[in-house]
Amino acid sequence: MLGPVSLPVLVYGRQDRPGVFDGGIALRKVSVIGAGGWGCALACVLCRNGHDVTLWSILEDEVLALRQNRVNQAKLPGVRLPEAIEITSDLSAACSGKDLLVFAVPSVFVRSTSKMAGKYVGDGQVIVNVAKGIEENTLYTMTDIISEEIPQADVAVLSGPSHAEEVGREIPTTVVAGAKSEVTARLIQDTFMNDVFRVYISSDMTGIELGGALKNIIALAAGVIDGLGLGDNTKAALMTRGIAEMARLGLAAGGKLQTFAGLSGIGDLIVTCTSRHSRNHNAGELIGRGYTMQQAMDEVKMVVEGVFSAKAAKKMAEKYGVSMPIVEEVNKVLFDGKTAKDAMNDLLTRERKEEFSQMDWE
Ligand SMILES: NC(=O)c1ccc[n+]([C@@H]2O[C@H](COP(=O)([O-])OP(=O)(O)OC[C@H]3O[C@@H](n4cnc5c(N)ncnc54)[C@H](O)[C@@H]3O)[C@@H](O)[C@H]2O)c1
């Protein structure tokens, strides 16, 4: 099924003490930069944890509507923002004097937003990026971009299988926070974690970010498989071979293999390839049914990040000399007019291979 899915409100959270976690977390001043689906859902998590939360949007209309209705009807219908969340379009007020900033704008706006925010960010101020993508011309991850534009910040990442539609309704979710220092990783864990939002920590920022960006491309391909009317076997094959090529690139770029077996790797891949909430999957499904890339993007009506990441991943694979056959075929379908059926056929009839390298043959 395509388009927004309606879900009941608050199906799991602790109704007796909403959002309050027994872990004794320190209360902090936090701003969420970007008020789309994910920004709104994370602002709710942080507010329920008791923090002082500000939510910023560049769109004046969005700010006015959010102040009035407390719901982002276009991006996260059915999830009400608590009254305690302050909503603003003043970036200086949103960034200055906060303990932690969460960057939740779509990946295409991460550089422009970082450029605007930089002058308000203090030395060592923690910025947690939650956008998923690779910048096409630089091949930078999102934290690379933020670090370049705001060098004084301590930049980290939070990622994993986490649809805003479910997090906003307190459906149990688990993610991973990646940071350069353990102190920062634990600060993020401590700030976000509650009894329905579990946060692990890791030092492998490269692996976490590449997992989050690359899985969107495999999710597009999973949608194509559904659009072509193929089966569960086919999709399982795609996901398994997909994580293999994601990990190959991730390792070449300096990530750790275990990260690709973790929440931001296989975890996020599973949720994005199988979920009705995934816009990448939905766009792929339309392409599988015969839509062009542009027609599919127009129909989904949201930024389909896998389309941008596909080009960047192909360039990265060439840079590191890594084989990424699925990413290559997705690029051909998106940008060279190849049919989804031909791409599928070419993947299946590639030269014969071993499943992985270094076999212990007799
Ligand atoms: N939605 C999810 O479930 C989810 C989960 C995990 C991670 N993410 C990641 O978080 C990021 C944001 O996703 P989303 O679903 O909230 O996207 P979205 O499409 O809902 O975000 C749109 C919002 O971006 C902001 N915006 C629009 N134009 C802008 C501009 N020019 N400059 C700065 N901000 C602008 C506005 O607040 C707008 O509402 C993406 O990278 C996505 O991959 C999303």
The ligand as a Tripos MOL2 file, in Angstrom:
@<TRIPOS>MOLECULE
LIG
   44    48     1     0     0
SMALL
NO_CHARGES

@<TRIPOS>ATOM
      1 N1         11.0980   10.0210    9.1710 N.am      1 LIG1
      2 C1         11.7360    9.0450    9.7710 C.2       1 LIG1
      3 O1         11.1200    8.0640   10.1950 O.2       1 LIG1
      4 C2         13.2120    9.1080    9.9600 C.ar      1 LIG1
      5 C3         13.8070    8.2080   10.8560 C.ar      1 LIG1
      6 C4         15.1880    8.2390   11.0200 C.ar      1 LIG1
      7 C5         15.9450    9.1600   10.3090 C.ar      1 LIG1
      8 N2         15.3370   10.0070    9.4500 N.ar      1 LIG1
      9 C6         16.1800   10.9660    8.7330 C.3       1 LIG1
     10 O2         15.9500   12.2410    9.2760 O.3       1 LIG1
     11 C7         16.0450   13.2400    8.2520 C.3       1 LIG1
     12 C8         14.7680   14.0480    8.2420 C.3       1 LIG1
     13 O3         13.7250   13.1700    7.8780 O.3       1 LIG1
     14 P1         12.1990   13.5720    7.9930 P.3       1 LIG1
     15 O4         11.4110   12.3330    7.8070 O.co2     1 LIG1
     16 O5         11.9600   14.3740    9.2220 O.co2     1 LIG1
     17 O6         12.0530   14.4740    6.6980 O.3       1 LIG1
     18 P2         10.8310   15.3990    6.3170 P.3       1 LIG1
     19 O7         10.6890   15.3520    4.8460 O.co2     1 LIG1
     20 O8          9.6380   15.1090    7.1500 O.co2     1 LIG1
     21 O9         11.4290   16.8440    6.7270 O.3       1 LIG1
     22 C9         10.9440   17.9690    6.1600 C.3       1 LIG1
     23 C10        11.2820   19.1300    7.0880 C.3       1 LIG1
     24 O10        12.5750   19.6300    6.7810 O.3       1 LIG1
     25 C11        12.5730   21.0130    7.1130 C.3       1 LIG1
     26 N3         13.0060   21.7750    5.9340 N.ar      1 LIG1
     27 C12        12.3660   21.9210    4.7510 C.ar      1 LIG1
     28 N4         13.0920   22.6880    3.9200 N.ar      1 LIG1
     29 C13        14.2190   23.0220    4.5730 C.ar      1 LIG1
     30 C14        15.3560   23.7930    4.2320 C.ar      1 LIG1
     31 N5         15.4830   24.3950    3.0460 N.pl3     1 LIG1
     32 N6         16.3340   23.9150    5.1560 N.ar      1 LIG1
     33 C15        16.2350   23.3220    6.3670 C.ar      1 LIG1
     34 N7         15.1620   22.5900    6.7390 N.ar      1 LIG1
     35 C16        14.1770   22.4370    5.8540 C.ar      1 LIG1
     36 C17        11.1540   21.4010    7.4950 C.3       1 LIG1
     37 O11        11.0560   21.4240    8.9030 O.3       1 LIG1
     38 C18        10.3310   20.2680    6.9130 C.3       1 LIG1
     39 O12         9.1530   19.9960    7.6170 O.3       1 LIG1
     40 C19        16.2750   12.4750    6.9490 C.3       1 LIG1
     41 O13        17.6380   12.4920    6.6190 O.3       1 LIG1
     42 C20        15.8420   11.0480    7.2610 C.3       1 LIG1
     43 O14        16.5570   10.0770    6.5520 O.3       1 LIG1
     44 C21        13.9820   10.0110    9.2670 C.ar      1 LIG1
@<TRIPOS>BOND
     1     1     2 1
     2     2     3 2
     3     2     4 1
     4     4     5 ar
     5     4    44 ar
     6     5     6 ar
     7     6     7 ar
     8     7     8 ar
     9     8     9 1
    10     8    44 ar
    11     9    10 1
    12     9    42 1
    13    10    11 1
    14    11    12 1
    15    11    40 1
    16    12    13 1
    17    13    14 1
    18    14    15 2
    19    14    16 1
    20    14    17 1
    21    17    18 1
    22    18    19 2
    23    18    20 1
    24    18    21 1
    25    21    22 1
    26    22    23 1
    27    23    24 1
    28    23    38 1
    29    24    25 1
    30    25    26 1
    31    25    36 1
    32    26    27 ar
    33    26    35 ar
    34    27    28 ar
    35    28    29 ar
    36    29    30 ar
    37    29    35 ar
    38    30    31 1
    39    30    32 ar
    40    32    33 ar
    41    33    34 ar
    42    34    35 ar
    43    36    37 1
    44    36    38 1
    45    38    39 1
    46    40    41 1
    47    40    42 1
    48    42    43 1
@<TRIPOS>SUBSTRUCTURE
     1 LIG1         1 GROUP 0 **** ****
